[in-house]
Amino acid sequence: MLLLLLAQGCSANSPQERWNVVLDAPAQDVTIPLGESLYVRAHSDMERPAQGMSVIVNDVAVAELSVSSQEGNPPLWVGEGFWTPLEAGTYRLFVRLTGVEGTFDSNAVRVTVAGEPTSTPVSPPVVASSTPPPTTASQAPLVELSADATSLNAGTCTFLHWRVDNVQPQSIDLNGQSVPPQGEMQVCPCSTTQYVLNVLAGDQYTQSVTLQVSGSCVTPTSTFTPTIPPPPNELQFWADATTVQAGSCTFLHWDSVNALRVYLNGKDVATSGTKRVCPCTQKTYNLTADFTDGSNQARSLTINVRGSCATPTFTPTFTPTPDTTPPPTPALIGPGNTNGNQPPHASCPITLQWQAVSDPSGVIYQVRLDKFNYSNNTWATIGTWNTSATQYAVPTTTLFCDVGKYRWRVRAVDGANNAGKWSNWFFYEIPLL
């Protein structure tokens, strides 16, 4: 069989500016031998449903195409089928679409059927005929349909084979689907199914085969969930200050992704955490991590010290008055505002900033960061940190940079461990870009 595949064309008999139906195959003028079936395919992107597509030869409808739809915006309507010319000659062929808005014709091509020439133009045959064409004993119509196996378990497959010969068909279909005069098809029925081969050639010829199926196909009930690759291994290690005065303190911070265990100077610590250190001399801190995939990473951080720690030469003879006064509440700078319903947008990297407060015994700041859980409409704390600075750089991992709504606040704690009041919440949102 001659199969001429997709090409674009443009014509219509409506006053619209573009084609509503396009002839894809044959895409151009073609010559075929007498007795050959011609594959015909057309498509339309009309928004309203297509009610039917007909093959028009010399202005006469000779075959109906099988029409299916493909998802899209607008949807794509595709018609497919075959036309078998019964006589040699030259024909004008196009496809006519019938829809709710009327009928529309595709571009036309010229089909030349090679054979014994005729002296007058040939008109195509009418599809239906009440009297079958005469046959002889040696040219009896041959219509065959068979299966490799007729007893199957549900869901298993077999091949159907068919052959149509000694007849010039106007249409051939297998269970309503247009097929060529000879071919095969793999089928995998879930229940006992009868397959019927219909051949229209003036008269109608039919062959059928029934596939007996045992059991039933199991339809999975679970929803497919795409596999999301895990984030890459990560180990971060930093300090609020890498140079301090002897006896003064700073905070070490670390964060990790996919870590099973984390060690600070050989001691087991949390996979993400903070430690206050007050070195009297230069000191190097070593952080190592073991990851879920068996790999490991190491980071080191050196704190430089100016001066030396002084050793008191006398013991005070008085008992100092206990400090019970907490430090003031810091004022927040940003990012964010106090309106939880209309928070400003932010994006990573994010640095939380606030105004400094003071206390005779010195202060550190405690920072808390929450994230809104849309599934249960509650806030969940995702990070708490201590720092001696008036700002804090939020880690840039997925937990802290994902799309969503966040809130944060700060309070001061003095050297006597008196905690001040928390500041008001500041809200910000990381939008979907």
N, C-alpha and C positions, 0 to 999 in steps of 0.2 A: 504494500500500500504506500502511496505517496503521501508523506506528511510534511507540510510546509508550515514552519513555525513562525513565532511572533514578529509582527512588524506593525508600525503605526500608520494610520491613514486618516484622512479627514474628508468627509462629505456628509450631507444630510438633505432631506427634502423639506425640513422645517426652516423657519426664518431665524433660527437661533444662530449665534456667532460661532459656535463650535459644535463638533459632532457629538450627538448623544449616543451613537452606537458606532463602533469601529470594527472593521473586518480585519482580523489578525491572520487568518489562514484560510485560503491562500492569500498571501500578502501582495501578490502581483500576478500579471498574466501568466498562465501556466498551460502546458500541454501534457495530457495523460493518455495512455492507451485505452482503447475501448474495453470495457469490462473491469477497469480499475475503479475502486471506491476512492472518492476525494474527501479528505478530512477538512471540515469546515469549523472555524472557531471565530467567535466575535465577543466583544465585551462592551459594557456601558457603565459610566459612573454617575448615572442619574440618581438623584436622592430618593425619588419615589420608586416603589418596587416595579420590576419588570414582570409583566404577565406572560410573556412568551416571546420566542425568537424563531422566525421562519426562514428557511433557505429559499430565495426567489431566483428562478432561472428563466430567462426570457419572459419576465413579468408574471410567472406562474409559480405559486408556492408548491415546492416538491418535497420538502421534509421539514420536520420540527426539530429544533435543537433542544438538548437537555440543558436547562438553565439552573445554575447554582449561584449562591452569593458568597462573597468573601468580605470579611470584616474590614471596615475602614471608614473614613469620614471625608466624602460620602462613601457608601458601600460600593463594591465592584460586583456587577452582575456579569456572569460568564456563561456563554452558550456554546455547546460542543455537539458535533454529530457528523454524519457521513451522507454524501450524495453519490449514487452510482448511476452515471448516464447509460441509457440503453441503446443509443445510436451515436454514430460518429457525427461530428459537426462542430460548429463554433457557437458558444453560449455566453450570455452575459449573466453573471452571478453576483448577488449581493444578499445581505441579511436584513430582514425587516423586524424591528422590535415593536412590540405592542405593550404600551404602558397606560397608566391611568390618565396621562396627559395627551394621549394620542398615539400615532404610529410614527416611527422614525426609521429611515433607511440608511444603511452604511454606504461607504464607498464601494464601487463595483469593480470587478476584474473580469477579464476575458478568459474563458476556459475552452481550449481546443482539444477535442477528443479525436485522437488519431485512429483511423480505420478506413474502411471503404468509403470514399467521398460520396456525398449525396448532391443531387442537382438542385435541390430546393432547401431553404432554411429548415432546420429541424426544431420542432417544438418539444420541450421536455415532457416526460410522461406525467400523468396525474397520479398522485400517491395512492389513492384507493381505487380498486377495480373489483367488480363483482365476479369476473371470470378469470381464472388463473391462466397464464400463458401456456400454450400447448407444449407438451414435452414428448419425447420419444423414449423408448425403453432404454436406449443407451445414454440418454441425457436426462434421466430422472433426477429431480432435485435431491441434493445430499445435504442434510441438516443433522449434525452430530454434536452431542454434548456428553462429556464423561468427567469423572473425578478420579484422582489417584487413589483416594480412600473414601468410602461412604459411611464408615463408622469411626467416630472421633470422640475423644474426651474434650469437655468444654475448654475452650481457649486454645486448643491445638489447631494446627493449620494443615490444609491440603491444597492442591492445585486443581482448578477446573480447566478443561480443554474443550474447544469448540471448533467446528469447521462448517462452512457453508459453501457449496459448490454446485455447478450445473444450474445456476439460477442467477438472475440479475436483480438483486434485492433493492427495494426502495428504502428500507430501513431494517437494521438488525439491532436488537437490544437484549441484554441479559439482566433480568429482574429490573427492567426500566432504564438501564444504563446503556447508552449507545456503544457498540463495540464493532471492530472490523470483522470481515468475513472469516478470519481465522486468527486464533490467539489463545492465550491462557491467562488465568487470574488466580492469585493466591487468596484464599478465604479462610477465616478463623472464626466460625460461628460459636456462639455461646449457648445455643439451643438448636433443636432439630429444625432444619431449614430446607425449603425446596427452592431450587434455582431453575428458572424457566428461560429458555432461549426462544425468542420470537423473531420470525423472519417474515417481512411483508414484501411480496413480489407479485403483485396482482392478487394472489391468494395469500393466506397466512399459514406458515409452517411453524410447528412448535415441537421442541424437545425439552425434557425436564429430567433432573436428577435430584434425589433427596439425600441429604446428609444427616444421619442419625447421630445425635450428640448425647453423651452421658455426662451427668453432673451439671454444674452451672459455674459461670465465671464469677470470681470473687472480686467485688468492687472495693478498692481500698477506701477506708473511712478517714484516714489521716490526711491532713493538709500538707502539701509540700512546703518545706521550710528550707530556703536557700542556706548553704553553708557559708558562714561569714568567717574569713580567715582571722585568727587572733592577731592582736596588735604586736608589733615587734618588741623584743626584750629591751628594757630600758632601766638605767640606774643613774640617778642624779644625786649630787652631793655638793652642798654649798653652805656658806656661813654668812651671818648678818654683817660681820666685819672680819677681815683677815689680818688686821693689825690692831692691837689693843694696848692700853697702858698696863703695866704689870699689876696684877691683882684685880683688874677689871674683867668683866665677863662679856661673852658673846654667845650666840646660839648657833649650833650646828643643825642643819636640816638635811634630810634625805628622803627620796621618793623612788619607787620602783614599779615596774610593770612586768607581770608574769614571774615574779620572784617567789621561790619557796621559802628561802631563809636569807637573812641579811645579818652581817656581823660587823660591829664597830670595834676596831682594835682587838679582834678576836672574840668579842663577847656577843652572844645572840641578842639581837634587838628586833623591834617590829619592822615589817617590810617598808613602812613609811613612818617617820617620826622626827623628834626634835630632842636635842640634848644641850643643856647649859654647861659651858666650860669656862674656867677662870685661870688660865695658865700664868705662871710666874716667869716662865722662860719660853722661848720658841718651841712649839710642839707640832708634830705631824700626826694627823688622825687618818687611819686607813679603814675604808669601807669596802666590803666584799659581798657578793650576792650569788646564790645558787638558783638557777632558773628551772622552770618545769621541763624544758627540753634537754636538760642535762648540762647545759653550758653555764659559764660563770663570767662575771665581770668584776673589776676592781676600780676603786677611785681613791685618791688621796688628797688631803687638804692640810696645808700648813698655816698655823696661826702665828704671826710674828708678834713679838712683845717688846715694847719700849720700857726701859728702866728695869727695876727689880723690885721684888716684893720686900717691904720693910718688916723686920721682926720687932715687935714692941719690946722696949727695954724695961718696962715696969707694968705691974698689974694694977688696974684701977682699984681704988679703995672705996668706990661708991657703986651702988647698984643703979643703973640707968632706969629712968621711967619707961615702962613698956609703951611701945608705939602702937596705938589701936586706931589711929585715924587713917581711913583709906584715902588713896589719891583721887583727884577729880576725874570726871568722865571725859574721855577724849571726844572732840567734835570730828565727825567724818567729813572727808573731802570728796572722795569718789573712788570708783565709778558708782553711779546709781543715784536714786532719790528715795524719799520716804513714801512715795505713792506706789503701792504694790499693784495697783490696777493698770498703771501706765508707766512701767519702768523704761528707762532709756536703753538703747541697744549698746552692746559691747561686743568685742571679739578678742580672742587670744592673740598674743599674751596679755594678761590682765594683772595690773598692780593695784592693790588696795592701799589707799592713803588716808591719813588722819592727822589732826593737829596734836602736837606734843603737849603733855602735862608733866608736872614736876612734883617731887616729894623729897623731903630731906634725906630719906634713906635710899633714894633712887627708885626707878620704876622699870618694869618690863610691861609689854602689852600682850594680852591674850586675844587672838583673832578666831572667830568662828564663821564658817561658810556653810550655808544650807542650800539644797536644791529642791525644787518643787516636783513632787511625784504626781503626774496627771492621772495615773491609774486609780489612786485612792484619795486624791485631793489633799495631800498632807505634805509637810516639809520634812526633809530628812537631812541630818547633818552629814556632810561629806568631808569636812576637814576642820581641824582645830590646830592652831600653831601659836607658839610663843616667840616673841622677838623683842629686841631692845631698840629697834629702829621704828620710825613713824610711817613705814610702808612695808608691804609684804607682796612679793611676786608669787602669784598663784601658779602651781605646777601646770605645765602645758599638756598633760595627758588627757585622754578621752573623757575620763570622769569629770574633769573640771572644764572642758572646752566643748562638750556636746551641746546640741541645740536644746534650749530650755530656759526656765526662769530661775534666778538665784537671789539670795539675800545674804547680807553679812553685817557683823557688828564687832565692836572692840571694847575692851575694858582694860584699865591699868591695875597692876599689882605692885605694891611697893616692896622695899627690902625686908620689911617685917611680915611679909606675906599677907598684908591687908589688901583685899580685892575691892576695887571701886565698883560703881554701878556700870552696867552695860550701857553702851550707847544705843540710840534708836537704830532700828533696822534700815539699811540701805538696800534697795532692790535694783537689779539690772537683768537684762534678758539677752541671750545669745540667739539671734534669729537664724532661720534656715535661709542660706544664701541662694 
